[in-house]
Amino acid sequence: MTRMTPFSNPLLLGFDSMEKTLERIAKSGDSYPPYNIERLRNADGRGEQLRITLAVAGFAEQDLEVITEENQLVVRGRQTDDTEREYLHRGIAARQFQRVFVLADGMQVLGAELRNGLLSIDLDRPQPERLVRKINISVKD
């Protein structure tokens, strides 16, 4: 039996990679670290900016990595255990994480800032150009 998906519609051509990306996102259920996504309006009214803010308390700048790979924004955090300390109770674990955000075509990462345990990443989504092109029809008899 063939599996029917929203992208199997014959009018949606070339969306195979998007379908795979959505399936991968649906399978990733880890909610650490928590994050917010804000929409920031540009002053000129064209396009918009987005800000992703992740709660990364306990991570220093050298413990964090923000990279783009193809159309993905990848945020990684790595903490190492401090073997010199002797804990009587340990409720805050040294934890690693990787959070992946899929970026639409044309989105650009403007920068990242770590302040008070919050990592903010600013993205720019420029207004797409409206492209209209006439296709010539050739007649072959």
N, CA, C and O atoms as a GROMACS GRO file, in nm:
protein
  564
    1MET      N    1   0.083  -0.118   0.000
    1MET     CA    2   0.000   0.000   0.000
    1MET      C    3   0.088   0.124   0.000
    1MET      O    4   0.186   0.131   0.074
    2THR      N    5   0.055   0.221  -0.081
    2THR     CA    6   0.131   0.344  -0.094
    2THR      C    7   0.086   0.444   0.012
    2THR      O    8  -0.034   0.462   0.037
    3ARG      N    9   0.184   0.507   0.074
    3ARG     CA   10   0.155   0.605   0.178
    3ARG      C   11   0.126   0.740   0.113
    3ARG      O   12   0.204   0.789   0.032
    4MET      N   13   0.013   0.798   0.149
    4MET     CA   14  -0.026   0.928   0.094
    4MET      C   15   0.018   1.039   0.190
    4MET      O   16  -0.011   1.033   0.309
    5THR      N   17   0.088   1.137   0.138
    5THR     CA   18   0.133   1.251   0.217
    5THR      C   19   0.084   1.378   0.151
    5THR      O   20   0.044   1.376   0.034
    6PRO      N   21   0.087   1.489   0.223
    6PRO     CA   22   0.045   1.616   0.160
    6PRO      C   23   0.131   1.651   0.038
    6PRO      O   24   0.084   1.719  -0.053
    7PHE      N   25   0.256   1.605   0.037
    7PHE     CA   26   0.346   1.640  -0.073
    7PHE      C   27   0.334   1.543  -0.190
    7PHE      O   28   0.407   1.558  -0.289
    8SER      N   29   0.245   1.444  -0.182
    8SER     CA   30   0.228   1.353  -0.294
    8SER      C   31   0.129   1.406  -0.397
    8SER      O   32   0.101   1.340  -0.496
    9ASN      N   33   0.077   1.524  -0.374
    9ASN     CA   34  -0.012   1.589  -0.470
    9ASN      C   35   0.067   1.616  -0.598
    9ASN      O   36   0.179   1.668  -0.591
   10PRO      N   37   0.013   1.580  -0.715
   10PRO     CA   38   0.087   1.599  -0.840
   10PRO      C   39   0.114   1.745  -0.875
   10PRO      O   40   0.195   1.772  -0.964
   11LEU      N   41   0.048   1.840  -0.809
   11LEU     CA   42   0.072   1.981  -0.836
   11LEU      C   43   0.190   2.037  -0.756
   11LEU      O   44   0.235   2.148  -0.784
   12LEU      N   45   0.240   1.963  -0.658
   12LEU     CA   46   0.354   2.006  -0.578
   12LEU      C   47   0.478   1.935  -0.630
   12LEU      O   48   0.505   1.821  -0.592
   13LEU      N   49   0.552   2.002  -0.715
   13LEU     CA   50   0.669   1.942  -0.778
   13LEU      C   51   0.797   1.989  -0.710
   13LEU      O   52   0.814   2.109  -0.686
   14GLY      N   53   0.886   1.896  -0.679
   14GLY     CA   54   1.017   1.931  -0.624
   14GLY      C   55   1.018   1.956  -0.475
   14GLY      O   56   1.112   2.018  -0.424
   15PHE      N   57   0.918   1.910  -0.401
   15PHE     CA   58   0.911   1.932  -0.257
   15PHE      C   59   0.954   1.808  -0.178
   15PHE      O   60   0.924   1.800  -0.058
   16ASP      N   61   1.022   1.714  -0.241
   16ASP     CA   62   1.062   1.590  -0.174
   16ASP      C   63   1.152   1.617  -0.054
   16ASP      O   64   1.135   1.557   0.053
   17SER      N   65   1.249   1.708  -0.071
   17SER     CA   66   1.342   1.736   0.039
   17SER      C   67   1.269   1.802   0.156
   17SER      O   68   1.305   1.778   0.271
   18MET      N   69   1.168   1.884   0.129
   18MET     CA   70   1.092   1.946   0.236
   18MET      C   71   1.016   1.841   0.316
   18MET      O   72   1.007   1.850   0.439
   19GLU      N   73   0.961   1.743   0.246
   19GLU     CA   74   0.888   1.636   0.315
   19GLU      C   75   0.981   1.558   0.407
   19GLU      O   76   0.943   1.526   0.520
   20LYS      N   77   1.101   1.528   0.361
   20LYS     CA   78   1.198   1.456   0.444
   20LYS      C   79   1.239   1.539   0.565
   20LYS      O   80   1.255   1.486   0.675
   21THR      N   81   1.254   1.670   0.546
   21THR     CA   82   1.290   1.758   0.656
   21THR      C   83   1.180   1.762   0.761
   21THR      O   84   1.208   1.756   0.881
   22LEU      N   85   1.055   1.770   0.718
   22LEU     CA   86   0.943   1.771   0.812
   22LEU      C   87   0.933   1.640   0.889
   22LEU      O   88   0.902   1.641   1.008
   23GLU      N   89   0.958   1.529   0.824
   23GLU     CA   90   0.957   1.400   0.893
   23GLU      C   91   1.065   1.393   1.000
   23GLU      O   92   1.042   1.343   1.110
   24ARG      N   93   1.186   1.445   0.965
   24ARG     CA   94   1.297   1.443   1.062
   24ARG      C   95   1.265   1.532   1.182
   24ARG      O   96   1.296   1.495   1.296
   25ILE      N   97   1.204   1.646   1.159
   25ILE     CA   98   1.169   1.737   1.268
   25ILE      C   99   1.064   1.672   1.358
   25ILE      O  100   1.071   1.685   1.480
   26ALA      N  101   0.968   1.606   1.300
   26ALA     CA  102   0.862   1.542   1.379
   26ALA      C  103   0.917   1.432   1.469
   26ALA      O  104   0.862   1.407   1.576
   27LYS      N  105   1.025   1.367   1.427
   27LYS     CA  106   1.083   1.258   1.506
   27LYS      C  107   1.170   1.308   1.620
   27LYS      O  108   1.191   1.236   1.718
   28SER      N  109   1.223   1.430   1.609
   28SER     CA  110   1.311   1.482   1.714
   28SER      C  111   1.225   1.540   1.825
   28SER      O  112   1.167   1.648   1.809
   29GLY      N  113   1.217   1.471   1.937
   29GLY     CA  114   1.128   1.512   2.044
   29GLY      C  115   1.198   1.574   2.164
   29GLY      O  116   1.133   1.602   2.265
   30ASP      N  117   1.330   1.595   2.156
   30ASP     CA  118   1.402   1.650   2.270
   30ASP      C  119   1.366   1.798   2.287
   30ASP      O  120   1.367   1.874   2.191
   31SER      N  121   1.333   1.836   2.408
   31SER     CA  122   1.290   1.974   2.433
   31SER      C  123   1.396   2.056   2.507
   31SER      O  124   1.365   2.164   2.559
   32TYR      N  125   1.519   2.006   2.514
   32TYR     CA  126   1.625   2.078   2.584
   32TYR      C  127   1.723   2.134   2.483
   32TYR      O  128   1.762   2.062   2.391
   33PRO      N  129   1.762   2.256   2.495
   33PRO     CA  130   1.718   2.358   2.588
   33PRO      C  131   1.590   2.426   2.538
   33PRO      O  132   1.562   2.426   2.419
   34PRO      N  133   1.514   2.482   2.630
   34PRO     CA  134   1.394   2.554   2.587
   34PRO      C  135   1.434   2.679   2.506
   34PRO      O  136   1.541   2.735   2.526
   35TYR      N  137   1.345   2.720   2.417
   35TYR     CA  138   1.378   2.834   2.332
   35TYR      C  139   1.252   2.912   2.297
   35TYR      O  140   1.140   2.861   2.306
   36ASN      N  141   1.272   3.037   2.256
   36ASN     CA  142   1.167   3.125   2.204
   36ASN      C  143   1.207   3.166   2.064
   36ASN      O  144   1.325   3.173   2.031
   37ILE      N  145   1.107   3.195   1.981
   37ILE     CA  146   1.131   3.255   1.850
   37ILE      C  147   1.044   3.379   1.841
   37ILE      O  148   0.922   3.372   1.857
   38GLU      N  149   1.108   3.493   1.815
   38GLU     CA  150   1.037   3.621   1.807
   38GLU      C  151   1.043   3.674   1.664
   38GLU      O  152   1.139   3.649   1.592
   39ARG      N  153   0.941   3.747   1.625
   39ARG     CA  154   0.941   3.818   1.497
   39ARG      C  155   0.969   3.964   1.526
   39ARG      O  156   0.902   4.026   1.608
   40LEU      N  157   1.069   4.019   1.459
   40LEU     CA  158   1.106   4.159   1.473
   40LEU      C  159   1.082   4.226   1.338
   40LEU      O  160   1.134   4.180   1.237
   41ARG      N  161   1.006   4.333   1.336
   41ARG     CA  162   0.978   4.405   1.212
   41ARG      C  163   1.096   4.495   1.175
   41ARG      O  164   1.153   4.561   1.262
   42ASN      N  165   1.131   4.496   1.048
   42ASN     CA  166   1.233   4.589   1.000
   42ASN      C  167   1.177   4.730   1.002
   42ASN      O  168   1.057   4.750   0.986
   43ALA      N  169   1.263   4.828   1.020
   43ALA     CA  170   1.219   4.967   1.025
   43ALA      C  171   1.161   5.013   0.892
   43ALA      O  172   1.070   5.095   0.889
   44ASP      N  173   1.213   4.960   0.782
   44ASP     CA  174   1.164   5.004   0.650
   44ASP      C  175   1.036   4.931   0.608
   44ASP      O  176   0.978   4.964   0.505
   45GLY      N  177   0.991   4.834   0.687
   45GLY     CA  178   0.868   4.764   0.656
   45GLY      C  179   0.883   4.652   0.554
   45GLY      O  180   0.787   4.580   0.528
   46ARG      N  181   1.002   4.637   0.495
   46ARG     CA  182   1.024   4.532   0.397
   46ARG      C  183   1.099   4.418   0.464
   46ARG      O  184   1.202   4.439   0.529
   47GLY      N  185   1.047   4.299   0.449
   47GLY     CA  186   1.110   4.184   0.510
   47GLY      C  187   1.090   4.183   0.660
   47GLY      O  188   1.017   4.266   0.714
   48GLU      N  189   1.154   4.090   0.726
   48GLU     CA  190   1.145   4.083   0.871
   48GLU      C  191   1.267   4.012   0.926
   48GLU      O  192   1.340   3.944   0.854
   49GLN      N  193   1.287   4.030   1.054
   49GLN     CA  194   1.394   3.961   1.122
   49GLN      C  195   1.333   3.868   1.225
   49GLN      O  196   1.225   3.894   1.278
   50LEU      N  197   1.404   3.761   1.253
   50LEU     CA  198   1.364   3.667   1.357
   50LEU      C  199   1.474   3.659   1.460
   50LEU      O  200   1.591   3.676   1.428
   51ARG      N  201   1.436   3.634   1.584
   51ARG     CA  202   1.533   3.613   1.691
   51ARG      C  203   1.499   3.484   1.762
   51ARG      O  204   1.388   3.466   1.813
   52ILE      N  205   1.596   3.393   1.766
   52ILE     CA  206   1.584   3.269   1.840
   52ILE      C  207   1.660   3.288   1.970
   52ILE      O  208   1.777   3.325   1.968
   53THR      N  209   1.595   3.265   2.083
   53THR     CA  210   1.659   3.279   2.214
   53THR      C  211   1.653   3.144   2.284
   53THR      O  212   1.545   3.090   2.308
   54LEU      N  213   1.770   3.090   2.316
   54LEU     CA  214   1.780   2.962   2.386
   54LEU      C  215   1.827   2.984   2.529
   54LEU      O  216   1.916   3.065   2.553
   55ALA      N  217   1.767   2.913   2.624
   55ALA     CA  218   1.807   2.920   2.765
   55ALA      C  219   1.923   2.824   2.785
   55ALA      O  220   1.905   2.702   2.790
   56VAL      N  221   2.043   2.879   2.797
   56VAL     CA  222   2.165   2.798   2.808
   56VAL      C  223   2.242   2.831   2.935
   56VAL      O  224   2.365   2.845   2.933
   57ALA      N  225   2.170   2.844   3.046
   57ALA     CA  226   2.235   2.877   3.174
   57ALA      C  227   2.340   2.772   3.206
   57ALA      O  228   2.315   2.652   3.191
   58GLY      N  229   2.454   2.815   3.251
   58GLY     CA  230   2.562   2.725   3.287
   58GLY      C  231   2.660   2.699   3.174
   58GLY      O  232   2.766   2.641   3.197
   59PHE      N  233   2.628   2.742   3.054
   59PHE     CA  234   2.718   2.726   2.940
   59PHE      C  235   2.795   2.854   2.919
   59PHE      O  236   2.737   2.963   2.918
   60ALA      N  237   2.926   2.843   2.902
   60ALA     CA  238   3.010   2.958   2.870
   60ALA      C  239   3.020   2.969   2.718
   60ALA      O  240   2.979   2.879   2.645
   61GLU      N  241   3.074   3.080   2.672
   61GLU     CA  242   3.087   3.103   2.528
   61GLU      C  243   3.164   2.990   2.460
   61GLU      O  244   3.128   2.946   2.351
   62GLN      N  245   3.271   2.942   2.524
   62GLN     CA  246   3.353   2.837   2.463
   62GLN      C  247   3.283   2.701   2.464
   62GLN      O  248   3.327   2.609   2.394
   63ASP      N  249   3.174   2.686   2.541
   63ASP     CA  250   3.097   2.561   2.544
   63ASP      C  251   2.993   2.555   2.433
   63ASP      O  252   2.933   2.450   2.410
   64LEU      N  253   2.970   2.667   2.364
   64LEU     CA  254   2.862   2.677   2.265
   64LEU      C  255   2.918   2.691   2.125
   64LEU      O  256   3.025   2.748   2.104
   65GLU      N  257   2.844   2.636   2.029
   65GLU     CA  258   2.881   2.646   1.888
   65GLU      C  259   2.755   2.672   1.807
   65GLU      O  260   2.655   2.601   1.821
   66VAL      N  261   2.760   2.775   1.722
   66VAL     CA  262   2.648   2.808   1.634
   66VAL      C  263   2.702   2.805   1.492
   66VAL      O  264   2.791   2.882   1.457
   67ILE      N  265   2.648   2.715   1.410
   67ILE     CA  266   2.694   2.702   1.272
   67ILE      C  267   2.574   2.686   1.178
   67ILE      O  268   2.464   2.650   1.221
   68THR      N  269   2.598   2.712   1.052
   68THR     CA  270   2.498   2.682   0.950
   68THR      C  271   2.556   2.572   0.862
   68THR      O  272   2.671   2.578   0.820
   69GLU      N  273   2.473   2.472   0.836
   69GLU     CA  274   2.508   2.362   0.747
   69GLU      C  275   2.397   2.353   0.644
   69GLU      O  276   2.284   2.317   0.677
   70GLU      N  277   2.430   2.385   0.519
   70GLU     CA  278   2.332   2.388   0.411
   70GLU      C  279   2.216   2.479   0.451
   70GLU      O  280   2.238   2.599   0.468
   71ASN      N  281   2.096   2.428   0.468
   71ASN     CA  282   1.982   2.513   0.504
   71ASN      C  283   1.941   2.492   0.649
   71ASN      O  284   1.824   2.506   0.683
   72GLN      N  285   2.038   2.459   0.735
   72GLN     CA  286   2.007   2.435   0.876
   72GLN      C  287   2.095   2.522   0.965
   72GLN      O  288   2.212   2.545   0.937
   73LEU      N  289   2.034   2.571   1.072
   73LEU     CA  290   2.107   2.641   1.178
   73LEU      C  291   2.124   2.540   1.290
   73LEU      O  292   2.025   2.490   1.344
   74VAL      N  293   2.248   2.510   1.326
   74VAL     CA  294   2.277   2.408   1.427
   74VAL      C  295   2.340   2.477   1.548
   74VAL      O  296   2.440   2.548   1.535
   75VAL      N  297   2.281   2.455   1.665
   75VAL     CA  298   2.334   2.510   1.790
   75VAL      C  299   2.373   2.391   1.877
   75VAL      O  300   2.290   2.306   1.907
   76ARG      N  301   2.500   2.386   1.917
   76ARG     CA  302   2.550   2.276   2.000
   76ARG      C  303   2.606   2.332   2.130
   76ARG      O  304   2.667   2.439   2.133
   77GLY      N  305   2.585   2.258   2.236
   77GLY     CA  306   2.641   2.292   2.365
   77GLY      C  307   2.710   2.172   2.424
   77GLY      O  308   2.654   2.062   2.426
   78ARG      N  309   2.833   2.192   2.471
   78ARG     CA  310   2.910   2.082   2.532
   78ARG      C  311   2.971   2.131   2.662
   78ARG      O  312   3.048   2.227   2.664
   79GLN      N  313   2.935   2.064   2.770
   79GLN     CA  314   2.996   2.093   2.899
   79GLN      C  315   3.075   1.970   2.942
   79GLN      O  316   3.038   1.857   2.910
   80THR      N  317   3.182   1.994   3.012
   80THR     CA  318   3.262   1.883   3.063
   80THR      C  319   3.245   1.876   3.214
   80THR      O  320   3.225   1.978   3.280
   81ASP      N  321   3.253   1.756   3.268
   81ASP     CA  322   3.245   1.738   3.412
   81ASP      C  323   3.370   1.793   3.479
   81ASP      O  324   3.482   1.771   3.432
   82ASP      N  325   3.350   1.863   3.587
   82ASP     CA  326   3.461   1.916   3.666
   82ASP      C  327   3.499   1.809   3.768
   82ASP      O  328   3.429   1.790   3.867
   83THR      N  329   3.610   1.741   3.743
   83THR     CA  330   3.650   1.630   3.830
   83THR      C  331   3.716   1.677   3.959
   83THR      O  332   3.735   1.597   4.050
   84GLU      N  333   3.750   1.806   3.969
   84GLU     CA  334   3.814   1.858   4.089
   84GLU      C  335   3.715   1.886   4.201
   84GLU      O  336   3.756   1.904   4.316
   85ARG      N  337   3.586   1.892   4.170
   85ARG     CA  338   3.486   1.921   4.272
   85ARG      C  339   3.431   1.793   4.330
   85ARG      O  340   3.421   1.691   4.263
   86GLU      N  341   3.396   1.800   4.459
   86GLU     CA  342   3.331   1.688   4.526
   86GLU      C  343   3.189   1.732   4.561
   86GLU      O  344   3.169   1.818   4.646
   87TYR      N  345   3.092   1.672   4.495
   87TYR     CA  346   2.953   1.710   4.512
   87TYR      C  347   2.888   1.627   4.623
   87TYR      O  348   2.905   1.505   4.626
   88LEU      N  349   2.815   1.692   4.714
   88LEU     CA  350   2.733   1.622   4.811
   88LEU      C  351   2.596   1.591   4.751
   88LEU      O  352   2.535   1.489   4.782
   89HIS      N  353   2.549   1.680   4.664
   89HIS     CA  354   2.427   1.659   4.587
   89HIS      C  355   2.448   1.722   4.450
   89HIS      O  356   2.498   1.834   4.440
   90ARG      N  357   2.411   1.650   4.348
   90ARG     CA  358   2.430   1.705   4.213
   90ARG      C  359   2.296   1.705   4.140
   90ARG      O  360   2.252   1.602   4.090
   91GLY      N  361   2.233   1.820   4.134
   91GLY     CA  362   2.106   1.834   4.065
   91GLY      C  363   2.120   1.903   3.931
   91GLY      O  364   2.028   1.900   3.849
   92ILE      N  365   2.236   1.965   3.908
   92ILE     CA  366   2.262   2.031   3.780
   92ILE      C  367   2.366   1.948   3.707
   92ILE      O  368   2.484   1.947   3.742
   93ALA      N  369   2.320   1.877   3.606
   93ALA     CA  370   2.411   1.789   3.533
   93ALA      C  371   2.484   1.864   3.423
   93ALA      O  372   2.431   1.957   3.364
   94ALA      N  373   2.608   1.822   3.396
   94ALA     CA  374   2.679   1.871   3.279
   94ALA      C  375   2.617   1.799   3.160
   94ALA      O  376   2.627   1.677   3.147
   95ARG      N  377   2.555   1.874   3.074
   95ARG     CA  378   2.473   1.815   2.970
   95ARG      C  379   2.512   1.868   2.833
   95ARG      O  380   2.552   1.984   2.819
   96GLN      N  381   2.502   1.784   2.734
   96GLN     CA  382   2.526   1.825   2.597
   96GLN      C  383   2.393   1.836   2.524
   96GLN      O  384   2.296   1.769   2.559
   97PHE      N  385   2.390   1.920   2.423
   97PHE     CA  386   2.268   1.930   2.343
   97PHE      C  387   2.304   1.968   2.201
   97PHE      O  388   2.412   2.021   2.173
   98GLN      N  389   2.212   1.940   2.113
   98GLN     CA  390   2.218   1.988   1.976
   98GLN      C  391   2.076   2.024   1.934
   98GLN      O  392   1.987   1.939   1.938
   99ARG      N  393   2.056   2.146   1.894
   99ARG     CA  394   1.926   2.194   1.850
   99ARG      C  395   1.941   2.238   1.704
   99ARG      O  396   2.031   2.316   1.671
  100VAL      N  397   1.854   2.188   1.616
  100VAL     CA  398   1.862   2.218   1.473
  100VAL      C  399   1.736   2.291   1.430
  100VAL      O  400   1.624   2.248   1.458
  101PHE      N  401   1.755   2.403   1.360
  101PHE     CA  402   1.646   2.481   1.303
  101PHE      C  403   1.664   2.479   1.151
  101PHE      O  404   1.773   2.505   1.101
  102VAL      N  405   1.559   2.450   1.079
  102VAL     CA  406   1.564   2.449   0.933
  102VAL      C  407   1.534   2.590   0.883
  102VAL      O  408   1.435   2.651   0.922
  103LEU      N  409   1.623   2.639   0.797
  103LEU     CA  410   1.610   2.775   0.745
  103LEU      C  411   1.551   2.773   0.605
  103LEU      O  412   1.587   2.689   0.523
  104ALA      N  413   1.462   2.865   0.578
  104ALA     CA  414   1.407   2.880   0.443
  104ALA      C  415   1.515   2.939   0.352
  104ALA      O  416   1.611   2.999   0.399
  105ASP      N  417   1.497   2.920   0.223
  105ASP     CA  418   1.591   2.976   0.127
  105ASP      C  419   1.598   3.127   0.144
  105ASP      O  420   1.496   3.193   0.161
  106GLY      N  421   1.720   3.180   0.139
  106GLY     CA  422   1.740   3.324   0.149
  106GLY      C  423   1.759   3.375   0.289
  106GLY      O  424   1.800   3.490   0.307
  107MET      N  425   1.731   3.294   0.392
  107MET     CA  426   1.748   3.342   0.530
  107MET      C  427   1.897   3.352   0.563
  107MET      O  428   1.976   3.267   0.523
  108GLN      N  429   1.932   3.455   0.636
  108GLN     CA  430   2.070   3.480   0.671
  108GLN      C  431   2.083   3.496   0.822
  108GLN      O  432   1.997   3.558   0.886
  109VAL      N  433   2.189   3.441   0.879
  109VAL     CA  434   2.218   3.457   1.021
  109VAL      C  435   2.298   3.586   1.036
  109VAL      O  436   2.406   3.601   0.978
  110LEU      N  437   2.244   3.680   1.115
  110LEU     CA  438   2.310   3.809   1.134
  110LEU      C  439   2.414   3.805   1.244
  110LEU      O  440   2.516   3.873   1.236
  111GLY      N  441   2.389   3.726   1.349
  111GLY     CA  442   2.483   3.719   1.460
  111GLY      C  443   2.423   3.648   1.579
  111GLY      O  444   2.304   3.615   1.581
  112ALA      N  445   2.508   3.625   1.680
  112ALA     CA  446   2.466   3.558   1.802
  112ALA      C  447   2.526   3.631   1.922
  112ALA      O  448   2.636   3.684   1.915
  113GLU      N  449   2.449   3.632   2.032
  113GLU     CA  450   2.494   3.702   2.153
  113GLU      C  451   2.454   3.620   2.275
  113GLU      O  452   2.341   3.571   2.284
  114LEU      N  453   2.548   3.604   2.369
  114LEU     CA  454   2.523   3.533   2.494
  114LEU      C  455   2.519   3.636   2.606
  114LEU      O  456   2.617   3.705   2.632
  115ARG      N  457   2.403   3.645   2.675
  115ARG     CA  458   2.389   3.741   2.784
  115ARG      C  459   2.298   3.681   2.891
  115ARG      O  460   2.186   3.639   2.862
  116ASN      N  461   2.345   3.679   3.014
  116ASN     CA  462   2.267   3.633   3.129
  116ASN      C  463   2.208   3.492   3.110
  116ASN      O  464   2.095   3.467   3.149
  117GLY      N  465   2.286   3.403   3.049
  117GLY     CA  466   2.239   3.265   3.031
  117GLY      C  467   2.144   3.246   2.915
  117GLY      O  468   2.088   3.137   2.898
  118LEU      N  469   2.125   3.349   2.833
  118LEU     CA  470   2.039   3.339   2.716
  118LEU      C  471   2.121   3.363   2.589
  118LEU      O  472   2.191   3.464   2.577
  119LEU      N  473   2.113   3.269   2.497
  119LEU     CA  474   2.182   3.281   2.369
  119LEU      C  475   2.080   3.329   2.266
  119LEU      O  476   1.982   3.260   2.237
  120SER      N  477   2.103   3.448   2.212
  120SER     CA  478   2.013   3.505   2.111
  120SER      C  479   2.080   3.501   1.975
  120SER      O  480   2.194   3.543   1.960
  121ILE      N  481   2.007   3.450   1.877
  121ILE     CA  482   2.057   3.440   1.740
  121ILE      C  483   1.961   3.518   1.651
  121ILE      O  484   1.842   3.487   1.646
  122ASP      N  485   2.013   3.618   1.582
  122ASP     CA  486   1.929   3.702   1.496
  122ASP      C  487   1.939   3.654   1.352
  122ASP      O  488   2.048   3.629   1.300
  123LEU      N  489   1.823   3.644   1.288
  123LEU     CA  490   1.814   3.600   1.149
  123LEU      C  491   1.742   3.707   1.068
  123LEU      O  492   1.657   3.779   1.120
  124ASP      N  493   1.777   3.716   0.941
  124ASP     CA  494   1.712   3.810   0.852
  124ASP      C  495   1.641   3.732   0.742
  124ASP      O  496   1.699   3.644   0.679
  125ARG      N  497   1.515   3.765   0.721
  125ARG     CA  498   1.439   3.705   0.612
  125ARG      C  499   1.403   3.818   0.517
  125ARG      O  500   1.304   3.888   0.538
  126PRO      N  501   1.485   3.837   0.411
  126PRO     CA  502   1.456   3.946   0.318
  126PRO      C  503   1.329   3.918   0.240
  126PRO      O  504   1.289   3.803   0.219
  127GLN      N  505   1.266   4.027   0.196
  127GLN     CA  506   1.144   4.015   0.116
  127GLN      C  507   1.182   3.953  -0.018
  127GLN      O  508   1.269   4.005  -0.088
  128PRO      N  509   1.117   3.843  -0.056
  128PRO     CA  510   1.153   3.780  -0.184
  128PRO      C  511   1.110   3.868  -0.302
  128PRO      O  512   1.007   3.936  -0.298
  129GLU      N  513   1.192   3.864  -0.406
  129GLU     CA  514   1.157   3.938  -0.526
  129GLU      C  515   1.046   3.865  -0.599
  129GLU      O  516   1.046   3.743  -0.609
  130ARG      N  517   0.954   3.941  -0.649
  130ARG     CA  518   0.845   3.882  -0.725
  130ARG      C  519   0.896   3.863  -0.867
  130ARG      O  520   0.929   3.960  -0.936
  131LEU      N  521   0.902   3.738  -0.911
  131LEU     CA  522   0.959   3.705  -1.040
  131LEU      C  523   0.850   3.652  -1.132
  131LEU      O  524   0.787   3.550  -1.106
  132VAL      N  525   0.828   3.724  -1.240
  132VAL     CA  526   0.732   3.682  -1.342
  132VAL      C  527   0.811   3.669  -1.472
  132VAL      O  528   0.878   3.763  -1.514
  133ARG      N  529   0.801   3.553  -1.533
  133ARG     CA  530   0.875   3.529  -1.655
  133ARG      C  531   0.784   3.465  -1.759
  133ARG      O  532   0.715   3.368  -1.729
  134LYS      N  533   0.785   3.518  -1.878
  134LYS     CA  534   0.703   3.462  -1.986
  134LYS      C  535   0.783   3.351  -2.053
  134LYS      O  536   0.900   3.368  -2.087
  135ILE      N  537   0.718   3.237  -2.071
  135ILE     CA  538   0.779   3.122  -2.135
  135ILE      C  539   0.729   3.117  -2.278
  135ILE      O  540   0.608   3.110  -2.302
  136ASN      N  541   0.821   3.120  -2.372
  136ASN     CA  542   0.784   3.112  -2.514
  136ASN      C  543   0.744   2.969  -2.548
  136ASN      O  544   0.804   2.873  -2.499
  137ILE      N  545   0.644   2.956  -2.631
  137ILE     CA  546   0.595   2.826  -2.675
  137ILE      C  547   0.641   2.806  -2.819
  137ILE      O  548   0.611   2.886  -2.907
  138SER      N  549   0.714   2.698  -2.840
  138SER     CA  550   0.758   2.669  -2.977
  138SER      C  551   0.660   2.571  -3.040
  138SER      O  552   0.611   2.479  -2.975
  139VAL      N  553   0.634   2.592  -3.167
  139VAL     CA  554   0.539   2.508  -3.241
  139VAL      C  555   0.620   2.417  -3.334
  139VAL      O  556   0.703   2.464  -3.412
  140LYS      N  557   0.595   2.287  -3.323
  140LYS     CA  558   0.661   2.189  -3.408
  140LYS      C  559   0.554   2.105  -3.476
  140LYS      O  560   0.486   2.026  -3.411
  141ASP      N  561   0.541   2.122  -3.607
  141ASP     CA  562   0.442   2.045  -3.683
  141ASP      C  563   0.509   1.945  -3.773
  141ASP      O  564   0.440   1.872  -3.845
   0.00000   0.00000   0.00000
